[in-house]
Amino acid sequence: MTRSDIADLHFAVGQLQQCIGALRGHYGDAHSVRRLENDLERLLLDTEDFEQTPPPEIGSRRPQDVIYVPDSKSDEAAWMGAQDEGLGFHSRPRTK
């Protein structure tokens, strides 16, 4: 995270503090306002923790291996005896 990203995070948390302060002014010590204040306190702690000891960056991810699935019909015998519950309606029974 760049310094600019951290500055943006601090700005957003500051905006959230102002909003929650306004809510406290309108609604007092309501349960939901206290929960928001607790969430804000946790967010402040996590932001400080992140800034002090940032986690390692993940870098660029390599593309995952592509698995080719052919469009041709598969061998029905391979599925005999398999449970197909929850897969939808079948016009004929698959299990014997």
C-alpha positions, -999 to 999 in steps of 0.1 A, spaced: 0 0 0 15 33 -10 16 64 13 -11 79 -8 -34 49 -1 -27 51 36 -35 88 35 -68 80 17 -75 54 44 -69 79 72 -91 105 54 -120 79 50 -117 69 87 -118 106 97 -149 111 76 -165 81 93 -156 95 127 -174 127 118 -205 108 106 -207 87 137 -202 119 158 -232 134 140 -253 103 146 -244 104 183 -256 140 184 -289 130 168 -296 97 185 -275 99 218 -264 67 234 -285 44 212 -274 7 209 -267 10 172 -246 41 177 -225 24 203 -220 -5 180 -208 18 153 -184 35 177 -170 1 187 -166 -8 150 -149 26 144 -125 19 173 -116 -14 159 -111 1 124 -88 28 140 -68 0 157 -65 -21 126 -55 9 105 -27 18 130 -16 -19 131 -16 -21 93 5 11 91 30 -1 117 34 -37 103 19 -41 69 14 -76 56 36 -88 27 23 -78 -7 9 -106 -28 25 -93 -60 12 -102 -93 -7 -135 -94 2 -160 -121 -27 -172 -142 -42 -205 -130 -38 -236 -151 -66 -240 -176 -82 -274 -175 -97 -285 -208 -131 -301 -206 -141 -317 -239 -176 -311 -253 -179 -347 -264 -203 -371 -246 -187 -389 -217 -189 -426 -210 -222 -431 -192 -209 -464 -176 -185 -443 -155 -215 -427 -137 -235 -459 -131 -242 -462 -94 -234 -426 -86 -258 -406 -66 -272 -376 -85 -294 -362 -58 -298 -324 -62 -287 -323 -98 -321 -319 -112 -346 -339 -132 -334 -369 -153 -356 -385 -179 -342 -419 -170 -328 -435 -138 -290 -434 -136 -286 -459 -108 -296 -495 -108 
